[in-house]
């Protein structure tokens, strides 16, 4: 019981941390005009990377590690399938920011000029991700209550 509680708590806290970090990254990207602003973008992106890793690990552990209702319950839940579909969509949307920010990190390290024109688009993608994450929370609540089986 204690382990289940601890993992669930970490899962929810890392979700909140991830949500905040995506918002902070989007905000930093909207303000980005020169290399000095990259520090805030990279800090928020690093936080999102760490939070998402912990969120995924704890989520998989909860669903398939015998801590919650069990894999049969989740794999036969329409809400869980919808939640995982949205999670996959967030991952797909995250590919462009991930690749762009890796490229910017390399360019910054080599003191090469960086094209900041994609920053606004990356901020918009981050806002879309935030909307999807909000829907994921609604689906998680439905799953916990046995809805949409």
Backbone torsions as a table, in degrees:
resi	resn	phi	psi	omega
1	UNK	NA	-44.2	-179.7
2	UNK	-63.2	-43.0	179.2
3	UNK	-63.6	-43.9	178.9
4	UNK	-58.8	-45.3	178.6
5	UNK	-62.1	-45.9	-177.9
6	UNK	-62.4	-47.5	-179.2
7	UNK	-65.6	-40.5	177.8
8	UNK	-62.6	-41.0	179.1
9	UNK	-64.5	-45.8	177.7
10	UNK	-61.1	-41.3	179.9
11	UNK	-59.0	-47.2	-177.6
12	UNK	-71.0	-40.5	178.7
13	UNK	-64.4	-42.9	-179.8
14	UNK	-68.5	-30.4	173.6
15	UNK	-61.9	-48.7	179.5
16	UNK	-61.1	-41.3	177.6
17	UNK	-63.5	-41.4	177.6
18	UNK	-64.3	-43.2	178.9
19	UNK	-60.0	-47.2	178.3
20	UNK	-60.3	-44.1	-175.3
21	UNK	-67.4	-34.5	175.8
22	UNK	-66.6	-42.7	177.6
23	UNK	-60.8	-45.5	-179.6
24	UNK	-64.0	-39.2	178.1
25	UNK	-64.5	-44.5	178.9
26	UNK	-60.6	-43.4	179.3
27	UNK	-62.7	-44.9	179.2
28	UNK	-65.3	-37.4	178.7
29	UNK	-66.6	-37.6	178.9
30	UNK	-64.8	-30.3	-178.2
31	UNK	-91.9	-3.0	-172.0
32	UNK	-73.9	119.7	177.4
33	UNK	-133.1	-17.8	-178.2
34	UNK	-150.0	169.7	-176.7
35	UNK	-59.3	-21.7	-179.6
36	UNK	-65.3	-29.0	-180.0
37	UNK	-77.1	-11.5	-178.8
38	UNK	-64.0	-29.8	-178.8
39	UNK	-56.4	-47.1	-179.5
40	UNK	-67.7	-38.9	178.4
41	UNK	-62.2	-48.7	-177.1
42	UNK	-67.4	-37.6	179.0
43	UNK	-62.8	-46.5	179.1
44	UNK	-65.8	-39.1	-179.8
45	UNK	-67.3	-39.8	176.7
46	UNK	-62.8	-41.3	178.2
47	UNK	-63.4	-41.5	177.5
48	UNK	-62.4	-42.3	179.0
49	UNK	-60.6	-45.9	179.3
50	UNK	-65.8	-46.4	-179.0
51	UNK	-62.9	-42.6	-178.3
52	UNK	-66.6	-36.9	177.5
53	UNK	-62.1	-48.1	178.8
54	UNK	-65.5	-37.4	179.0
55	UNK	-62.7	-44.5	179.8
56	UNK	-65.8	-49.0	-177.5
57	UNK	-60.9	-47.6	-179.2
58	UNK	-68.4	-34.0	177.7
59	UNK	-65.6	-45.1	177.6
60	UNK	-64.8	-40.4	178.8
61	UNK	-61.6	-44.0	179.8
62	UNK	-64.4	-44.4	-174.2
63	UNK	-76.5	-37.5	-171.3
64	UNK	-121.9	3.1	-178.1
65	UNK	-101.6	12.8	177.2
66	UNK	79.5	15.5	-178.8
67	UNK	-91.7	-25.4	-174.8
68	UNK	-118.8	-135.7	-173.0
69	UNK	-75.9	-16.1	179.0
70	UNK	104.3	155.2	-175.1
71	UNK	-63.1	-34.4	179.8
72	UNK	-59.7	-45.4	-179.9
73	UNK	-58.5	-49.2	-175.8
74	UNK	-69.5	-43.2	-177.0
75	UNK	-70.0	-14.8	177.6
76	UNK	-107.8	15.5	179.3
77	UNK	-103.2	121.0	177.9
78	UNK	-62.3	-36.2	178.5
79	UNK	-65.2	-38.6	178.1
80	UNK	-65.9	-42.2	177.9
81	UNK	-61.4	-43.4	178.0
82	UNK	-62.9	-41.6	179.3
83	UNK	-62.0	-45.3	179.6
84	UNK	-67.0	-34.1	176.9
85	UNK	-63.9	-45.0	177.7
86	UNK	-66.0	-37.4	176.8
87	UNK	-61.4	-42.2	177.1
88	UNK	-62.2	-39.9	178.1
89	UNK	-63.7	-40.6	175.7
90	UNK	-60.2	-44.1	179.2
91	UNK	-61.0	-44.0	179.4
92	UNK	-63.2	-44.0	178.4
93	UNK	-64.0	-27.6	-177.6
94	UNK	-77.3	-14.3	-176.9
95	UNK	-60.8	-47.7	-178.8
96	UNK	-62.2	-49.5	176.5
97	UNK	-59.4	-39.7	-178.7
98	UNK	-61.5	-49.2	-178.3
99	UNK	-65.4	-44.1	-179.4
100	UNK	-62.8	-44.3	-177.7
101	UNK	-71.0	-31.9	173.3
102	UNK	-63.3	-43.6	178.8
103	UNK	-61.9	-44.6	179.3
104	UNK	-64.2	-37.5	178.3
105	UNK	-62.9	-43.6	178.7
106	UNK	-63.8	-44.8	-179.8
107	UNK	-63.0	-40.0	179.5
108	UNK	-65.3	-42.0	-179.9
109	UNK	-62.3	-36.1	-179.3
110	UNK	-89.6	4.6	-177.1
111	UNK	56.9	35.7	176.7
112	UNK	-91.0	154.7	177.0
113	UNK	-66.4	144.5	-177.5
114	UNK	-116.8	134.1	176.0
115	UNK	-88.4	110.6	-177.5
116	UNK	-89.2	4.2	-176.7
117	UNK	-60.3	-30.2	177.6
118	UNK	-74.4	-5.6	-173.2
119	UNK	-57.9	-44.2	-179.5
120	UNK	-63.3	-41.5	178.8
121	UNK	-64.6	-39.9	178.3
122	UNK	-64.5	-37.0	176.7
123	UNK	-64.6	-41.3	177.9
124	UNK	-63.6	-42.2	177.4
125	UNK	-60.9	-39.8	178.3
126	UNK	-62.6	-40.1	178.0
127	UNK	-65.4	-37.5	176.0
128	UNK	-63.5	-43.3	177.4
129	UNK	-58.4	-41.3	179.0
130	UNK	-61.6	-41.3	177.1
131	UNK	-62.7	-42.6	178.6
132	UNK	-64.9	-39.2	178.4
133	UNK	-64.7	-35.3	176.8
134	UNK	-63.8	-39.9	177.1
135	UNK	-66.8	-37.6	177.7
136	UNK	-59.3	-39.4	177.3
137	UNK	-61.4	-43.0	178.7
138	UNK	-62.0	-41.8	178.7
139	UNK	-66.8	-39.0	178.4
140	UNK	-62.1	-38.7	177.1
141	UNK	-63.9	-41.4	178.1
142	UNK	-64.2	-41.7	179.9
143	UNK	-61.7	-45.3	-178.3
144	UNK	-61.5	-25.1	-179.3
145	UNK	-101.9	9.5	176.1
146	UNK	72.3	21.8	-179.5
147	UNK	-83.9	154.8	175.2
148	UNK	57.4	45.1	176.2
149	UNK	-74.9	NA	NA
